[in-house]
């Protein structure tokens, strides 16, 4: 999956909200009960969007390297 950050000129137009709402429909059709998204500390636009759409959970995230894998991820 290719993720391209939205330039500030394209924010606040409802695009991400519409995409997430469509994803909610698709997820419900598959029987999912929740959609998980991640926002990094300092990514205030993403945090604001996700706060508007759902409940925030503070969790710990761990990156565990794979032997022989790329440790730069």
C-alpha positions as CSV (number, residue, x, y, z in Angstrom):
1,X,0.0,0.0,0.0
2,X,1.3,3.4,-0.9
3,X,0.7,6.2,1.6
4,X,1.2,9.7,0.5
5,X,0.9,12.5,3.1
6,X,-1.6,15.1,2.2
7,X,-0.1,18.5,1.5
8,X,-1.6,21.2,3.7
9,X,-3.4,22.8,0.6
10,X,-5.5,19.6,0.4
11,X,-6.5,19.4,4.0
12,X,-9.8,20.4,5.5
13,X,-11.8,19.4,2.4
14,X,-13.4,16.3,3.9
15,X,-11.4,13.8,1.7
16,X,-9.9,11.8,4.6
17,X,-13.2,11.8,6.5
18,X,-15.1,10.5,3.4
19,X,-12.5,7.8,2.9
20,X,-12.7,6.6,6.5
21,X,-16.5,6.7,6.3
22,X,-16.5,4.5,3.2
23,X,-14.0,2.2,5.0
24,X,-16.4,1.9,7.9
25,X,-19.1,0.7,5.4
26,X,-16.8,-1.8,3.9
27,X,-15.5,-3.0,7.3
28,X,-19.1,-3.4,8.6
29,X,-19.9,-5.5,5.5
30,X,-17.0,-7.8,6.5
31,X,-18.2,-8.0,10.1
32,X,-15.4,-5.9,11.5
33,X,-16.2,-4.0,14.7
34,X,-13.3,-1.4,14.7
35,X,-10.9,0.3,12.4
36,X,-7.4,0.8,13.7
37,X,-5.4,3.8,12.7
38,X,-2.0,5.1,13.9
39,X,-0.9,8.7,14.3
40,X,2.5,9.7,15.5
41,X,3.1,12.2,18.2
42,X,3.4,15.6,16.6
43,X,1.1,14.7,13.7
44,X,-1.5,17.1,14.9
45,X,-3.7,17.1,11.8
46,X,-4.0,13.3,11.9
47,X,-4.6,13.3,15.6
48,X,-7.3,16.0,15.2
49,X,-9.0,14.0,12.4
50,X,-9.0,10.7,14.2
51,X,-10.1,12.3,17.5
52,X,-13.1,13.7,15.6
53,X,-14.0,10.2,14.2
54,X,-13.3,7.8,17.1
55,X,-12.0,7.1,20.6
56,X,-8.4,7.6,21.4
57,X,-6.4,4.8,23.1
58,X,-2.9,5.3,24.4
59,X,-0.9,2.2,23.7
60,X,2.7,1.1,23.5
61,X,4.1,0.2,20.1
62,X,7.2,-2.0,19.7
63,X,9.3,-2.4,16.6
64,X,10.9,-5.9,16.8
65,X,13.6,-6.4,14.2
66,X,13.6,-9.6,12.1
67,X,16.9,-11.5,11.9
68,X,18.6,-10.6,8.6
69,X,16.0,-8.0,7.9
70,X,16.3,-4.3,7.4
71,X,16.8,-2.7,10.8
72,X,16.2,0.8,9.3
73,X,12.4,0.4,9.2
